[in-house]
Amino acid sequence: MDSVVADLISLLSLEQQSASVWLGRSKDLGYPKVYGGQVIGQGLSAASYSVEGRIPHSLHAYFVRAGDVDSPIQYDVENVRDGGSFSVRRVVASQHGKPILVMTVSFQAEEAGLVHSATMPSVPGPEKLESELTLYRNHADEIPERVRQQFTAERPVEFRIVENQNPFRPRVGVAKRHMWIRSTAPLPDDLSVHRSMLAYTSDYGFLETALMPHGVSIMQSNLQIASLDHSIWFHRPFRLDDWLLYVADSPVADHGRGFVRGQIFNRDGVLVASTAQEGLMRLRDMN
């Protein structure tokens, strides 16, 4: 297994402190705070450790404070309910005695039911697209030196974006993105690994969709951007070591906040997960 992929699997695997408390570490990705997808993925892992025979079908998280990359994160898991078909867990991620994320995760026993699915949009396949990492490496001289290494380093998940553009020269566009995503190495058959890794990945580049109609880039020094909440619904089993299409759009932005929603399809065009997020998008006056 590729070392960066193995490192991510290890990052999402927590150290047990007690029956309901788990400890996680962080990885510096070049952001001024802990990457939100990491806390979501680790929180899902923590909740999943306390449930047997049921799989997560949804999670809803609120980001309360920015995380400190240099400090461990404590995950406290509360058993809210174990019903006949569903189990609910509440997870609080904390640092320095204060919560940084509050999450609720619902699990369900497998059962049959009515079936239908949205239609995957027709877009170029990943084989016809350039990876985002290649774009960053081609423009490495434009990346601030303090984060250049993190932005150009090997990644555990590859992104090939249909609407790819130079983040240092943003253009006004439509508030929609199509991103092919896949782990850069084969993953274990344990589907909980695939779910935690998708939770980790689903926050990456998601809120940026709401910036596209404004020609604004996350690289701009006068932009303050942060995830406020994040939700995921897992509809069907999937593998992240096969290409998935992440379709994101932003129907509204106002009052310093942007809203985005996403659909994730497998290569066969089957909808396997959905996402939604609201985030802070604030342009500072640099005068």
N, C-alpha and C positions, 0 to 999 in steps of 0.2 A: 504494500500500500504506500502511496505517495506520502512523504513526511508531513507536508502541510495539511493534508486531509486527516492523517492520523492525529495530528496536533489539535485539529478542530474537534474530532470525536472525543479526544481527551478533555478538551476545554468544556464540552457540554456534559461530561460525566463528573458528577459532584462527589465530594468526600462526606460521608455520613458522620455527624457529630452526636446525634441522638435519634430516637425513634421518629422525630418530626422536624429535625433541623439538619440542613445540609450546607456545605461550604463550597464556594466556587472561586476560581481565580479569573483574571481578566487578561486580555491581549491588547496591546497598544496597536491600533490600526491607523494612527496618525491624526485621529480626531482629538479635540480638547477634552473629551469625556469618554466614558465607556460607550461603545457601540450598542445601541438599543436592542438590536437583534440578538446580541449575545445574552442579555439578561432575559429576553423572552425565551430563547432556546434553553437556557439553564433552568428557568422557572418551570418550563414544561417538563424537563427531566425530573426536577424535584417533585412535582405533583405526580408524575407517572410512577415514581418509586413506591408510592403509597397505595396503588390500585392494582389489583390482579384480575385478569380475565375480562377486562373492559378496555376499550381504546378511546383516546381523546377525540371528541368530535368538534369541540369549539373551545377557544380561550379568548378572554377579554382582559386587556392589561392597561393600566394607567401608569405613565411615567411621572413620578412625584418629584424627584430630584435628579440632578446630574450625577453620574457615577464616577468614582475615583479609580483610574486604571491601576494604580499602585497598591490598592488595598483589597483584601478578600471580600467577597459578598456572601452574606449569610441569608439562607433561604429557609423561612419558617413555614411549614405546611400545616394547615388546619383542615381536619376532616369535617366538612360542613354537613354532608349527608351521603349515606349509602342506601339507595332505594332498590326496588325490584329490578329496574333496568338501567338506572343512571346513578352515577357517583359524582359528587361535586367537591372540589378542593379549592381552598383559598391559599394563595402563596404571597408572602410578603418578603421582598428582597431588601436587605438593609446593609448599610455601611455606617460606621462610627455611631451606632445606636439610633440611626434615623432611617426611615424607609426611603428607598429610591424607586421602587416599583411595587404595585399591588395588582395581583392577577387572580382571576377566577378561571378554573379549568373544569369542563364537564366531560365525563366519560360515559360511554354507553356499551352495554353488552351487544354483540353482533346479532342482527336480526334482518329478515327479508322484508321488503316493502315495495311500494310503487316506485317506478324508476323513470326519470327523464333527465336530460342534460342540455345545457346551452351549447351552441355551435361555436367551435373554435374559428376565429377569423383567419382568412387566407393571407399569409405573409411569407416572405422568403425564408427558407429553411436555414438552420444554423450553419450548414456547410457553405453558404453563400455570403456569410457575414464575417467581419473582423472582430476579434475579441476586444473588449474594453481595455484589457491590460495592454494589448499592443498599442492602442491609441495613447494611453498614458506614457508608455515607454518611448513612443515616437515624439512625444512632446515633453520629455522629462526636463528639458532645460527651462520650461515655463512653470514647473511645479516648485513651490517654495522649498528651499533646501532642507528645512527642518522636518518636512514630511515626505520628501522625495523618495526615500528608501521604502517607506511603508506603501506608498501608492504604486510603486513599480516592482514590488516583490511578488514572488509566486503566491497564488491564491488557492484556497481549497475548493472554491466554486468559480466556474467560468461564466462570464456574462457576454452574450452577443446580442447587441441592441440594434433593432431595425432602424430606429431614429438616432443612431449614434452621431454625436457631434462633439467638436472640441469644446470642453468645458471652460477653456480660457478665452474662447471667442463665441459666446452663446448667441443663438439666433432665436427670433420669435417663431413659435411653432404652435401646433395644436396640442391641447392638454391630454395627450395619449401616448403611451409607450408600449412597445412589444419587445420583451426581453427573453431570449432563450437562456436557460440556466441549467447547469449540470455540474456535479462534482468532478474534479479533475482526476479522480482515481476511482476504481470500483469500491463499493461500500459493502459492509456485512449484510446478510439477509435479514437481520433484525430490523423490522419496519419502524420501531421506536427511534432508531438512529436516523432514519430518513425523515421522520416527522420533526425531530428536534433540529436537524440541519436545515429543513425547509423553514421552520420558525425563525432560525438564525438568519437565513438568507432573505426572507420576505420583507425585511425592513430596509434592505440595501437599495438605494436609488428610488424608493417608492414615493416619498414625499416630493422628490425632485420633479415629478410629473406635474405638480401644481405650479411650478416655476416656469414651465415651458411657454405659456402664452405671453409671458412678460419679458422673455429674453434675459432672464436672470440665472446665474450659475451659483452653485454652492461654493465655488472658488472665490467669489467676490467678498472682499474684506468687510463691506458694509452690510452684509446679510447675516442676520441672526436666524438660525433655523434649528428646530428641535421637534422630535416626536412628542406628542401629548398623550396619545393613546394608540392602541393597536389591537385589532381583532383578527382571528383566523378561524375558519370553519374547515375541517377536514371531511371531505365528502366520501372519498374512496381511497383504497390503497394506491401507492405510487412508489417509484424508485427515483431518487435524486441522482443516481449515476446513469440515468438515461435522460435525454433532453426533455425539459418541460418548458412550455411557453407561458411566461408571466405577462398578462395583459393588464395594464394599469391605465386608469383615466381619472381626471379630476373635474367633477361637475361644478365645483364652486370654490371660490376663495374670497374671504372678506374679513374685516375686523382683525387683521394680522394673523389669520389662520387659513390654512388650506386643507381641503378634504380630498382624499384619494380612495379609490376602491380598486380591487384587483380580482382577476380570475386566473387560475393556473390550470393549464391543460397538459395532458401527456401527448406523446407523438401520435397517438391514435385519435386525437381530437376529443378525448373524454375529459370533462371538467373534474378535477380531483381535489381542488381546494379553492376557497375564496378568502379575500382579505379586505380590510378597511382600516383607514387611519386618518386622524386629524393631527395637524402639526402647526407649530408656530412658524410664521414666515414674516419677519420684520426687517424692513430696510432702514438702517440708521442714517441719520444726516451726518455726513462726514465733514461738513463745514465747521 
